[in-house]
Amino acid sequence: MGVRGSYNDGAKASAFLDAVNRVLIQSGVTPYLDPPEPPNVYKGHLFGRSDLDHHTSRVLAEIARRGTQSMENPNLALIRDNPYRVAFVPADFVPPAPTEYYERIGGEDTQIWVGSLPRLLTELKQLAGQLGVPLVNGELADETASAINGFEPLRNGDSVELIEDERTAWLALYEGTRLALEHRVALTLAG
């Protein structure tokens, strides 16, 4: 939650926040103010309603890839292309945009992008249908989140990969997005 918490170096966090805000201002969006301390979104060991489980950047990239195969989902594409550093802010804007900020990832200087949390949530809700995750009036029920955390099939014929990797990765992204919007704080993936 937030940008500062994803950095050990305060100067890098400030540089990234400045780059994000330049993009937002150029897009006609109010600049993002990162809270001094991230909100506490844990309930016991759960991140919202997600166990977070065993997910690596590779698994998050795979789930994002799945969400971009059959439809244009530009915010999920950010995760697909760089699950190691990306930020989504609580502002509704399109399309996602590159910042002037670069980080060394995998031995290469990589341009870091910023996306929209409301748009990411919409894309994750569309992806839920592909993964067989039922939503009730567009929202995830607590019982369904518990079933996902418990590696329970949601329908006949569910594969182990779908149950143990794809749905749990989707739940971690969904909960991060939902909680970030609820607290009006950026969701930053760093890994």
N, C-alpha and C positions, 0 to 999 in steps of 0.2 A: 504494500500500500504506500503510495507516494513515490516521489523521486529520490529524495534525500536518503531514505532508508535503503535504497538499492546501491548506494555508493559508500565505500569506506573513506573516500577522499572528498571533503567538503568543497574543495575548489572545482573538482570535476562535476559534482552535483550542480553547483552554481552555473558552471559553463553550459551544462546540458539544459538546465532550466531556462537560461537566457536564450539559447538556440530554439527551444520549444516555443517560447513566448514571441520571438521574432516571427516564426511561422504563423502562429495564431493571429497576431496583429495583421500580418500581410493577408490573412484569410478573412479579416473582418470579425474575428472572434476575440472576446475579452481574454486578456492574459490569464494564465493559470497561476494561482498562488498555492504553493506546496505548504502544508502545515508543518510547524516545527517538529512535531511528533506525529507519527502515523497513528490512525485510530486502532484500537484493539478490536480485531474482528474475530478473535478466537473464542470458541465456546468449548472449554476444556481442551481436548486435543484436536477439535475440528476447526478448520478454516471456514467459517460460516457453517455450511452443511457438508463440506468436503473433507475427507481424510487426507487429501493431497497425495497420499500413497507413495508410489515409487516412480514418479514421472521425471524423466530427463527431458532436456531440450529436444532431443530426437523425437520423443513421443508427442510432445506438444506440436512440433513441426508436422508430424504425420497426421495428426487430427486436423490441423489447419489445412494441410494438403487435401485431405478428404473433403473439407468444406469448400474448397475452391475448384474441385474437379468438374462439377456439374453446373455451377452458377458463379457469377462474379461476386466475390466477397472480398473487397479490397482490404478490409481490416484484418481478416483472417490471413490474407496473403502476406501481410507484414510478419506474422508469426511464422508462416511457412518459410519465408525467405530469410528470416533472422530471428530465431527463437532465443538468442543470447542477449539481445538488448533492444527493447522497443518500449515505447510508452504510449498509453492511451489516456487522454484527458477527458474530464466530464463536460465536454462541449460537443455540440452537434455540428459537424462540418464534413464536407466532402470535397475532394478526395483526401485520403491520408497524404501527408506531405513529408518530404525529406527535410531534415534540419541541416544546418551548416556544421553540425557536430559529428566527429568521427571517433571511433574507438578501434583499438587493435583487437581483432577477433580472428582466431585461427591463423595468426601470423600476417594478416592483411588489415590495412586501414579500411574500416567499414563505415559508411554513412548511416547514421541512425535516424529513424523515421518516427513520426508521431501520428497517432490515429485517434478516432473518436470513440469514446466508451458507449454512447447510445447506439451508434452504428454497429459496433462490435457485438453488443447485446442482441440486436436484431439478427445479425449473421449467425450467432450461436443458437438462437431460437430456430432458425431455418435448418441448421445442422442437426438439431435435436431430432427432427423428422427422419433424416437419413440414418441416424443411429438407433432409431426405434425408441427414443426417449419420449414418453408422453408428457405433454404440457396441458395443464387445465387452464383454460382462458388465457393462454399464452404464458403461464407461469409454471414453474417446477414445484410439484407438491413435495412436502417433507418426506412422505412415505417413499416416493420415487427416489429421492436423494439417498435415503437410508438403504434402499434396495441396491442402488449403484455402489455405495460404499461397501455393502455386504457381498459384492460380486454375485448378485442374484440375476438370473435371466429375467428379462422384461417381457419376452415372448418366446414361443417355441422356436427352436432352431438357432438361437443365439450362439455365436462362436465364442470360444474362450478369449480370443483377441478382442472381440467387441466388448465382452463383459469386463475383462481385467485391465485392458489398456485404453481403448477408445472412449468408452463411456466415462471411466474415472478421470481421464484427461479432460474430457469435455466438461465434467462437473467442476473440476478445479478452475478451469477458465471461466465457466459460467458464474461460479460463486465469486471469483475475484472481480469479475466485471460488475455483478450485481452489488457487491459490497462497496466497491469503489464508487459506483453511482450513488448509492445510498449515503455515503459519507462525503461525497463531492471531492474525492481525492483521486489522483492519477493511479492507474494500475501500471506498474513497470515490471517487465520481465527482464531478469538479469541472471544469466547462468553460464 
